Amino acid sequence: MIISYKKLWKLLIDKDMMKKELAEKANVSSASIAKLGRNENVNTDILLRICTALECDFSDIMEIVNDDK
């Protein structure tokens, strides 16, 4: 099982927001945004900042999916 942030990228498309804008609005580094893009682990504080900036819940930006490698 892995965490997927595809929901976050879809939400950004729906809000017509670029990753750079999200980083500025949520006050997170571009390195953290890059980690999210690679479905890597990030601190829950970063996820909370993103949810606050986008006015959403954790389940709106991430999900657990099967890791079928």
Beta strands, then each sheet from edge to edge (+ up, - down):
strand 1: 2-4
strand 2: 63-65
sheet 1: 1+ 2-
end
